[in-house]
Amino acid sequence: MTDEQTNVEEFTDDDKVESTFHNFDEHPEVVGTLTAVEPGVYGNQYKIREGKVEILVGSYDVLKSKIALKDVGKRIKIVFNGLKLSPQTKRNYKDFTVYLKD
């Protein structure tokens, strides 16, 4: 639908796409289609879409080695395994299991 006076397409709430950073502490897994791998301030960020909801997954070092640009378009499931202690640095980090399907 367009507005006759300005010839600009109109949008409604049904057209809106929501986007939010996923909180793995509240919801330990996310499932959807990987739509983008983009550089963020602290490393890669991952966009995952399920229906009209776009989920942003922040920069985690462990995901960098498991998700690549070539995976865009695939179905993805990311499961938060909790905090793990790094034997090298003696610091805790968030650990994840990643599943991918074509």
C-alpha positions as a Markdown table, in Angstrom:
| # | Residue | x | y | z |
|---|---|---|---|---|
| 1 | Met | 0.0 | 0.0 | 0.0 |
| 2 | Thr | 1.3 | 3.5 | -0.8 |
| 3 | Asp | 0.3 | 7.0 | 0.4 |
| 4 | Glu | -1.1 | 8.8 | -2.7 |
| 5 | Gln | 0.3 | 12.2 | -1.7 |
| 6 | Thr | 3.9 | 11.2 | -1.0 |
| 7 | Asn | 4.1 | 8.0 | -3.0 |
| 8 | Val | 5.8 | 6.4 | 0.0 |
| 9 | Glu | 5.0 | 2.8 | 0.9 |
| 10 | Glu | 3.2 | 2.5 | 4.3 |
| 11 | Phe | 4.3 | 0.1 | 7.0 |
| 12 | Thr | 2.2 | -1.4 | 9.8 |
| 13 | Asp | 3.1 | -3.2 | 13.0 |
| 14 | Asp | 2.8 | -6.5 | 11.1 |
| 15 | Asp | 5.8 | -5.5 | 9.0 |
| 16 | Lys | 8.0 | -4.7 | 12.0 |
| 17 | Val | 11.1 | -6.9 | 12.7 |
| 18 | Glu | 12.2 | -7.0 | 16.3 |
| 19 | Ser | 15.9 | -7.2 | 17.2 |
| 20 | Thr | 17.5 | -7.8 | 20.5 |
| 21 | Phe | 20.7 | -9.3 | 22.0 |
| 22 | His | 20.1 | -12.8 | 23.2 |
| 23 | Asn | 20.5 | -13.4 | 26.9 |
| 24 | Phe | 21.9 | -16.9 | 27.4 |
| 25 | Asp | 21.5 | -16.7 | 31.1 |
| 26 | Glu | 17.7 | -16.4 | 30.7 |
| 27 | His | 17.4 | -18.6 | 27.7 |
| 28 | Pro | 20.3 | -21.1 | 27.3 |
| 29 | Glu | 19.6 | -21.9 | 23.6 |
| 30 | Val | 18.7 | -20.1 | 20.4 |
| 31 | Val | 17.5 | -21.7 | 17.2 |
| 32 | Gly | 16.9 | -20.1 | 13.8 |
| 33 | Thr | 18.5 | -19.3 | 10.4 |
| 34 | Leu | 21.9 | -17.6 | 10.5 |
| 35 | Thr | 21.4 | -14.5 | 8.4 |
| 36 | Ala | 24.6 | -12.6 | 9.0 |
| 37 | Val | 28.1 | -12.7 | 10.6 |
| 38 | Glu | 29.2 | -9.1 | 11.1 |
| 39 | Pro | 32.1 | -7.5 | 12.8 |
| 40 | Gly | 31.2 | -5.8 | 16.1 |
| 41 | Val | 33.2 | -3.7 | 18.5 |
| 42 | Tyr | 34.6 | -6.7 | 20.3 |
| 43 | Gly | 34.5 | -9.3 | 17.5 |
| 44 | Asn | 31.9 | -11.0 | 15.3 |
| 45 | Gln | 28.2 | -10.7 | 16.0 |
| 46 | Tyr | 25.7 | -13.2 | 14.7 |
| 47 | Lys | 22.2 | -12.4 | 13.4 |
| 48 | Ile | 19.7 | -15.3 | 13.7 |
| 49 | Arg | 16.2 | -15.0 | 12.4 |
| 50 | Glu | 13.2 | -17.0 | 13.5 |
| 51 | Gly | 10.0 | -15.8 | 11.9 |
| 52 | Lys | 9.9 | -12.0 | 12.2 |
| 53 | Val | 12.2 | -11.9 | 15.2 |
| 54 | Glu | 15.9 | -11.2 | 14.6 |
| 55 | Ile | 18.2 | -12.3 | 17.4 |
| 56 | Leu | 21.6 | -10.8 | 17.8 |
| 57 | Val | 24.3 | -13.0 | 19.5 |
| 58 | Gly | 27.2 | -11.1 | 20.8 |
| 59 | Ser | 30.9 | -11.6 | 20.5 |
| 60 | Tyr | 32.2 | -14.7 | 22.2 |
| 61 | Asp | 35.6 | -16.1 | 21.4 |
| 62 | Val | 34.4 | -19.7 | 21.5 |
| 63 | Leu | 31.8 | -18.9 | 18.8 |
| 64 | Lys | 34.4 | -17.4 | 16.5 |
| 65 | Ser | 36.0 | -20.8 | 16.0 |
| 66 | Lys | 32.6 | -22.6 | 15.4 |
| 67 | Ile | 30.6 | -20.2 | 13.1 |
| 68 | Ala | 32.0 | -18.9 | 9.8 |
| 69 | Leu | 30.8 | -16.6 | 7.1 |
| 70 | Lys | 30.2 | -19.6 | 4.9 |
| 71 | Asp | 27.5 | -20.8 | 7.4 |
| 72 | Val | 25.2 | -17.8 | 6.6 |
| 73 | Gly | 21.8 | -19.2 | 5.3 |
| 74 | Lys | 22.1 | -22.4 | 7.4 |
| 75 | Arg | 19.8 | -23.4 | 10.3 |
| 76 | Ile | 21.7 | -23.0 | 13.5 |
| 77 | Lys | 21.2 | -23.9 | 17.2 |
| 78 | Ile | 23.5 | -22.4 | 19.8 |
| 79 | Val | 23.4 | -24.0 | 23.3 |
| 80 | Phe | 25.0 | -22.2 | 26.3 |
| 81 | Asn | 26.9 | -24.8 | 28.4 |
| 82 | Gly | 27.7 | -22.5 | 31.3 |
| 83 | Leu | 30.9 | -20.9 | 32.5 |
| 84 | Lys | 34.2 | -22.9 | 32.0 |
| 85 | Leu | 37.6 | -22.2 | 33.6 |
| 86 | Ser | 40.4 | -21.6 | 31.1 |
| 87 | Pro | 43.5 | -23.6 | 32.1 |
| 88 | Gln | 45.8 | -21.1 | 30.4 |
| 89 | Thr | 44.3 | -17.8 | 31.7 |
| 90 | Lys | 42.6 | -19.1 | 34.9 |
| 91 | Arg | 39.6 | -17.0 | 33.9 |
| 92 | Asn | 36.0 | -18.1 | 33.3 |
| 93 | Tyr | 34.5 | -17.9 | 29.9 |
| 94 | Lys | 31.1 | -18.7 | 28.4 |
| 95 | Asp | 31.1 | -22.1 | 26.6 |
| 96 | Phe | 28.7 | -23.0 | 23.8 |
| 97 | Thr | 27.8 | -26.0 | 21.6 |
| 98 | Val | 26.9 | -25.1 | 18.0 |
| 99 | Tyr | 24.8 | -27.2 | 15.6 |
| 100 | Leu | 24.5 | -26.3 | 11.9 |
| 101 | Lys | 22.2 | -27.8 | 9.2 |
| 102 | Asp | 22.1 | -26.9 | 5.5 |
